Amino acid sequence: MRTLKITEHISLDGVIQHSADDNDFAYSDWTTPYRTPEGRDAVLAAYGERFDLLLGRRTYDIWSGFWPKAPSSPMADRINAATKFVATHHPESLQWGPSEGLGPDLVEGIRRIKSQDGPNLILSGSSTLTSTLLEHGLADELLLIVYPVLLGSGKRLFAEGTPARAFDLMSTRAFSSGVMLSLYKFGGPLKAA
């Protein structure tokens, strides 16, 4: 059975949006000033030598415009080699591969992929999938790459109505740029006091 890890670059106020998409988001590429070789290597290590990707259609489209053209690097090579499992109504239009649509039942599609042998699954971006994963207990780990900024607006990691959950801290690391990388394991439902 595969491990499914949600990995997000996130501001202190919970924003994970990085581009304008459909609105007037003013802070495109806000993570860039904080990126360091040390941080890149830590994220790459957290992803692992081999992994597959779980992506929403919008994230797939954004990434397919960048990663296939990116210069060869350990991150670009691994992302391009990964199988991309995509939440889409039009799997026939997936040009950046290897890729596969999740099918008409998103939850069953993810369960099917998790039950197969293969490398870990990484969900990055794709904020609309996060709530579904949590609601149905499909995610195993949460890797937050937290940047020392407040953005005030933008898409947030957890939407209103996301089920309450407890997390167990597995590791944390601080970088000289002010970025914190914290890995959590899903601990189950939140226990009330």
C-alpha positions, 0 to 999 in steps of 0.5 A: 500500500502506498503512502499519500503525502500532502506537501504544501508551500504555505504562508503563516496565514495558511495561503498556498496560492502561488499564481493569479489563476482566475483572480487578482492575486497580487503575490505570484511566486512569493516563495522565490526570495526564500528558496535556498539550495539547502531547502530544495535538497530537504524538500527533494529528500522528503519527496524521495528518490521515486514518487508519483503525483496526485494532482487536481486538473488546474495544478496539472495544467500549470505544472505541465506548462513548466516542468517539461521545459525546465532544465534537467535537475534532480527535482525536474527529472523526478517530477517529469518521470513520476506518473501523474494521477489527475482529477479530471473529467477529460483524461484524454487531454492529458498530454504530459505523461506518464499520466492517468485520470482518476476516473469518475469517482474521485475517492474510489480512484484514489483508494485504488491507486493507494492500494497498488504497489508503487512509490509514495504519492505526493499531492502538491498544490491542488487545494480542492483535493486536500479536503476530500482526502481528509474527509475520507481518511485517504492522506497519511502525512502532511509536509508543510513548508512554512514561509515567514510571510503573511499574504492576507488573501489567496487560496488556503490549504484547508477550506471552511468545513474541512473535518477536524483532525489531529496530527502527530509531529514527526520532524521539523527543521528550520532554515536560515531563510526563516522557512520551517519544514515540518512533517506530520502524520495524520493522527485521526479525529480530533479528541475534545477536551 
